[in-house]
């Protein structure tokens, strides 16, 4: 009686075809955006990546969804919110990195993709796109809140997360949208936010989902 040969199972290649496809397409999109392109097409992405158009459409459905996928992947690769033990230094490092990114064509394109998917005012978008952008924004705000909480635990009077977003992040995004650079730099923005925290005893009260609201 013969027995079936027990040949070893084929070794799976690291990452697999899906991972390689995603990496190639992402790299093509990043390259095009870095060149200042804003009107990407699936055809040119396919040509640059070596991935068939049908595969791109089947995986992402639209250029908008693809750019959002690239944006969230790229932004999630960033280092976590700084934690040097000095809130001012941490905010300066963070705000400086945001400002630098927004000055690059690809960084600004990522911001636009996140904003378009996140804001209902900018049109209807796929539910998955909205949820992906919300998850990214929520995770970044949570990192910021943890930094502010650490400052409070050290006995400081940090601003609320809302105050930092209003006085630091919002002006940076507005500058990027309007393409202007006023005389004041990120130090002025950060110091304004810190001063607002010092002038508000307690730095705000706990808000929903771990956030804080102005007291």
Buried (B, 14 or more C-beta within 10 A) or exposed (E): EEEEEEEEEEEEEEEEEEEEBBEBBBEBBBBBBEEEBEEBEBEBBBEBBEBEBEBBBEBBEBBBBBBBBBBBBBBEEEEEBBEEEBBBEBBBBBBBBBBEBBBEBBBBBBBBBBBBBBEEEEEEBBEEBBEBBEEBBEEBBBBBBBBBBBBBEEEBBBBBBBBBBBBBBEBBBEBBEEEEEEEEEBEBBBBBBBEBBEEBEEBBEEBEEEBBEEE
